[in-house]
Amino acid sequence: VSLAILFLVLVLTISYRQIIYEYPEGGGAYVVARTNLGDRPALIAAAALMIDYVLTVAVSVAAGIAALTSAVPSLFIHREALGLVAILFIIVMNLRGVRESGKFFAIPTYFAIGALGILVVVGTVRSVFNSGAPSIPTGPVEAETLTLFLVLRAFAAGCSAVTGMEVISNGVKAFRPPESKNAATTMIWMSTILASLFMGISWMASHYGILAKVDETVVSQLARLTFGTGPIYYAIQIGTMALLV
């Protein structure tokens, strides 16, 4: 499933990179579909995007709050209220405009990439060379029968990692000149970082047998097993929350 999602990231990157050069004024799904296929396919694409954007906020905020409550379990019972506060914060910041909100979210994004990068690099090295490998608690695991629906559900859940990839092609004009070239370069870097972090975390979770829990995320479990519950662990959790919210 992870390899299938990696292939999807590759296809999306190539496609959006072409769109960036073909539509330097900004080319989202609606614009591209209307230009090439007509009004009805464009409206279908627009409706799909509206649903996607709502689900993106819901999934991202829920995952971000889950990262917070994993680090601070006492906040778990307040996760709904925290989610509403996070959504309100996102609304207020985005009302400032694409360029202004982008500048504000840049620092936590860089911090999150660095924190998760450290987790992937250190965790992968330790797992490969078995240096300080964490002990995984064993216990009964409820297994499900492998069915097509289960595979599709796993694929759909994993695809949440690629939400928002179209933003760069939509906002080409927000880049410095030459806009298309800078946007295309950013797309390549974003996809490379996304693929590296996604595959690294997926491989570590598979290697250590990490399973999702109701009260703790997979990333939290990996960070705790790799670094303990020290400052690096909390930095990773804060970075994950900042990236998702």
LINURZI-V431436 format. One record per helix or strand of 3 or more residues. SS is the DSSP state (~ for helix, > for strand). FROM is the first residue (numbers start at 0). TO is the last residue. If there is no record, write none. Layout:
BEGIN
[[SS & FROM & TO] [SS & FROM & TO]]
END
This chain:
BEGIN
[[~ & 1 & 21] [~ & 28 & 35] [~ & 38 & 70] [~ & 72 & 93] [~ & 97 & 128] [~ & 147 & 161] [~ & 166 & 169] [~ & 171 & 173] [~ & 178 & 207] [~ & 217 & 226] [~ & 230 & 243]]
END
